[in-house]
Amino acid sequence: MKRDVTVKANLHTHTFRCHHARGNDEDYVLAAIENGYTKLGFSDHTPFPYDNGYVNRTKMLPEELDGYVQSVLSLKEKYKDKIEILLGLECEAVPRFFPYLKEISKDMDYLILGNHGDWSIGEPYGDHLTKPWQFHRYFATAVEAMESGLFLYLAHPDLFLAGYPEFDEEAKYISRLLCREANRLKIPLEYNLYGLIKCKNYTTLGYPYSGFWEIAAEENVTAVVGVDAHDPKEFGISDLDSAKRYLRSLGIRVLDDPMDAKK
């Protein structure tokens, strides 16, 4: 769809199916239109086909995937004259499921990488890290996933700092390594606006964390900005333009349209 306006895009949008977001799918579309977005990508948490009966209650269930796809495609058609809607998924860095992701990606416009951990084996690592040695697992899985070629960008790359008390030498070291690998692999990093809401009252570092993004600038990363919407009202709360100005003030290249990462 051709548009004669500046692109205002968000590709990070959840739905009620992940069990920690609210509002129906159409509510997100209407909120995005109301707040001037020209491109909206849905990217709810990917269901994995566990063979041991494990059920993750913070992600879409496997049997909900078809309904999710049909809902997004229906909204894409209904609102095609008002906003461009894309179909995506946010996926974990769990290598044994990469073949599965490669297969389902054929029906998607994009996949984004959200490295929260593999809860099925008791290994969460996203925003639950409190010890510096835990950073290395987060880093290794993120890099392996980025190397897979499956993902458009890495969502909330500084998520590993969320529960950590200080930006010490180990935190700086892993931040720099992660940014260098993202730059090497030409994978954009996402400045996550939901983190600003979620971590507002944290006594730990939270995310997005300024020290991380200062290092990102030094390492010449490319960035995107994501609303990471879990509630339609967050399209009105989140300030996409201010986030872009902040990143550019650091000297970071920011893609107005995250889909340009494919080019």
N, C-alpha and C positions, 0 to 999 in steps of 0.2 A: 504494500500500500504506500503510495507516494504522499508525502505531507509537505506543505510549504511553511512549516514552523520549525523552530529549533527543537531538537529531540530532547525530551525529558523522559528518561527511561529508568525503570526499575525491573530487574529480573529476579528478585528475591522476595517471593510472596508465598505465604503458607495458607493452609485451609484448615477447617475444623477436623479434617481426617487425621491430623497428627496428634490430636488429643490435648494440645496445649495452645491452640489458637481458637479464636472465636469469630463468629459471623459467617454468613454463607458466601459462596463464591462470587455471586453477583454483587454483593456489598463491596467487595474489594475493587471490582471494576468501576462501580459508580463513584467510589471514593477517589480512585486514581484519576478519573475524568474530572471530577470536581476540583481537584488540586493541580490540574494542568498537565498531567502526564500524557505523553503521546505514545508510549510503549510500555506494556505491562507483561511481565513474564511470571507465570505461576511455577513454583519450584518447591512443592511440598516434599517432606521427608520420604525417601525411597523405602518401600517395603522390601526386605530381603527374604528369600524362600528358605528359611532355616529348616533343616531336616531333623531336628531334635525336639520339635514342639515348642521351641522358645518363641515368645511373643513380646515384642517391644512396644510398650504402651505410649511411647513418645513419638511414634512414627505411624504412617499409614499402614493399614493391614493389607496383605497381598490381595485379598478379595475386594478391596476398595479401589485398586488401581484403575480398572476399566471404567468405573464410574467417574473417577477423577478426570481421566482422559476425555471422556464424552462430555463432561460438564464444561471443561475448558474449551474444547472445540466448538461447543454450542455457543458459548459466550463470544468466542472469536468471530463467529458468523453474525451473531446478533448485533455486536457493537463495532463491526468492521468500518463503519463510516465515522466513528468517533475516536477510536483508539486501536492500536495494533496490539493484539494479544498473542503471546507465545506460550508454548507448552514445554515445560522443563521439569527437572527433579533436582533436589539437593541430596547428595549421596555421601555415604561414609567411606573412609579410606580402609576398606576391608578387602584385601587382595583376592581372597578366594571367591568373592562375588564380582570381580571385574568382568569375567566372561558374561555373566548375567546382565551387568550394566551395559556392556557392549551390544548385547542383543536388544534390550529394550530401548536403547538410545536411538535405534532406527526409527522409532515412532515419535521421537522427541525433537524439539528444536535445539535443545542444549541440555547439558548437565552441569551443575556446579558442585564443587567439592566442599563439604562441611565436615571437618575432622573432629568428631565428638568422641569417637572410641567404639569399641566392639563390646557392647554391654552383654552380649550373649555368653561371653567367656569371662565376665566380671572385670572387664578392662576399659573403664571409662577414662578418657584423658582430656577431653575438651576443656571445660572451665572448672575442672575439679582438681587441678594440680596444685599441690602445696609444697612439694619437694623439688629442688632443682634437677635431680637425676631423672625425674619423670619427663622433663622437657625433651629428652633425647628420643623417647618413644614417639612423642607427638611429631617431632621433626622428621624422623625416619619414615613414618607412615604417610605424612603429608608429601614428602618428596617422592616416595614410591608411587603414590596416586597421581601426582603431577606428571611423572614420567610415563604414565600409562597412555597419555594422549586423549583420555576420555572427557576431560573437564575444561569448561570455558574459563573458569577462574577459581581461585581459592577464597571461599567466604571466610569472613572474620579470622584472618590469619593469626591475629594476636589473641585469640581466644584462650590460649594456654596461659596467658598472664592474668586472667580474670580473678582467680582465687589466690594469687601470689602476693605476698606482702610488700615487696620492694623490687625496684628495677636494678637488681644487683648484677655483678659481672657475668654470672651464668645466664641470666635472662637476656642481657645484652648480646652475649655470644650466640645463643640460639636464634635470637631475632635476626642477627646479621647473617647467619648461615642460611636461614629460611629465605630471607630476602635475596641473597645471592643465587640460591637455587631457582627461585621464581624468575629472576632476571635471566638466568642461563636458559631456562626452559620456555621463556617468553609467556609466562602465565601471569595475568594480572592478579593483584591482591585487592580484596574488597575492604573498603572503609565502611564499617557496619553501623548503621544508624540505630538499629534496635539495641545495640550494646549501650548507647548513650542513655536510653530509657531504662533498660534492665539494671545497669550498674550504677545508677544515679546515687544510691545511698550505700554503695559498697565501701568498706573500710580497706579493702585490698585494691590492687591496681585497676581491676576492671578492664574493659575494652570498649571501643578502640582506645589504645594508650599512646599518648603523644611521643614518648620516648621510642616506641617501636617505629612510628611513622617518620621520625627524624632519621632513624637508621635506614628506613626504606628509601628515603630521599637520597641519602649518601650512596646507596647501592643501586640507584637508577631504576627502581621498579616502575611498572605501569600500574595504575590504580583504577578501580571502578568504585562507585558508591552504591550501596544496597540498603533499601529500607528494611529488609528482612521482616516484612509485615506479619504480625500475628493478630492484628486487629485492624479493621478498616480505618479506624480513626487515626492510626499512625501515619497515614499519608498526609494528614494535616499537621501532625505534630513534628514529624521529621523534616529537617531543613536540608534538602538535597543540595541546593545551590551554595549554602554556607560551607558545607562539607567540601565541595569542589574547590571553593575559593581557598579554604585552609590548606588543602593538599597542594594546590598550585603555588601557594605562598612559600611552600617548602621546596618548590622546584620539581614536584612530581608531575609526570604526565598523567592526565586523567582522561579516560574515555567517556564522553557523554553518552555514547551508546555502547554498552558492554558487548553487544553482538559484534562490534568491530574487532574484537579480539580474535575472531575467526579469520580475519582478512590477512 
